[in-house]
Amino acid sequence: MITAYALSEGGPRPPATVAELRTFLQAALEVEHLTIPVYMTGMYTIRPGTNRQAHDTVRSVLLEEMLHLTLAANLLNAVGGTPDVAHPRFVAGYPAPLPFSDPSLPKIPLQHFSPQALDTFMLIERPRSFVPTRPGQTGWTSIGQFYDLIRQALIQLERQQQRDHEEGRAPGRTIFTGSPERQVGPEDFYNSGGEVFPVTDLRSALLAVEVISDQGEGVDDTIWDSDDTVFGEDRQVAHYFRFKEIRVGRRYGRYDLPRTEPSGPLIDVTWDDAYAIHGAAKVRDYPAGSQVRRHAQAFNERYAYLLTLLELAFTGSPLAMRYAVPVMLELRDLSERLYRNPYPDPDLAARGLHAAPTFELVEEYFEAAHTEAAAAIRAHRALTAEESTR
């Protein structure tokens, strides 16, 4: 999160150069990833067989955040940058400040499925129009504002590049100079409530920003995202409103508005059907040599592997994306092994708290992950080549 937090320290302004745009897009990768451990924890702590509607809703948002991460990587690759996601500093230390937002907001913790967790999810996805403004405010207000500055920069920098080319000051007429081979397309991605698409020009770049923003906060101050018009899929409410449906236990109706309560069918939500966790847990809190510590370390190692697969997918080996979903299933199983254990601290265990993943990554995990991922890709390519010669 070093790029996002560094940018957050300055005032909001659109990137003035392509180099600055690349920095903003690396920050976008960090922002999109910030939500993934948070939503993953909320979903995985739901006890199996319970809260099915809530589980599926959180899962749909989690997979769309993976889509957003991929679209941000496509954007960065399109303008000649290099996505950087497989290193310890890419992962926030939780509880984590929410970048590009009012600094007075509470930090984002890892929480089990609960009303408080849904309040946190809604805070992350809060639409720009819901953010209160103060007279004379000059600082950051929302992630939506951050993406709007990226949108402005894409338009301004592309137009400037075209003018410079026409006037003989630049060799090319576009800022979209990245290799098309680095673009992750629908053939490499799983269906997640919105297909990923290559970014190759201004039109596709603006569409990528639109999808990221609209799926989170809704289109034009409505409760709906743009999946029906962009992807031809069923109309559905944006992330903020999906989370509010769970929080209040009722679906939105067809004609409901952003500032009204949902008026549709009831949702059966049982908050007690979740493994309560201590969200601030660290691996060092689990006894050395214990099974709990081994499970916590194994989870972190596989999470590093997931990020490594994503980086390989974003930097020239898109087929690595196909291995990501099975790894997420591994992470689910590893997390359940942790949740079955009372928290090692007797006082916290007496409060009904359980052990949980910590999302602490170190460099050695990534070194091992790169070796494993590279071998998997080589084996896949060798198998494909063998099949093509038959």
Secondary structure, DSSP 8 states (H G I E B T S, - for coil): -HHHHHHHTS-----SSHHHHHHHHHHHHHHHHHHHHHHHHHHHTB-TTS-HHHHHHHHHHHHHHHHHHHHHHHHHHHTT-----SSGGGS--SSB--TTS-TTS--B----SSHHHHHHHHHHH--GGGS---TT--S---HHHHHHHHHHHHHHHHHHHHHHHHTTS-S-S-S--S-GGG---TTTS--SSS------SHHHHHHHHHHHHHHHH-STTSSB-SHHHHT-----B-HHHHHHHHHHTB---TT--TTS---S-B----TTSB--B-TT--GGGS-TT-HHHHHHHHHHHHHHHHHHHHHHHHTT-GGGGGGHHHHHHHHHHHHHHHHTSB-SSHHHHHTT-B--------HHHHHHHHHHHHHHHHHHHHHHHHHHT-
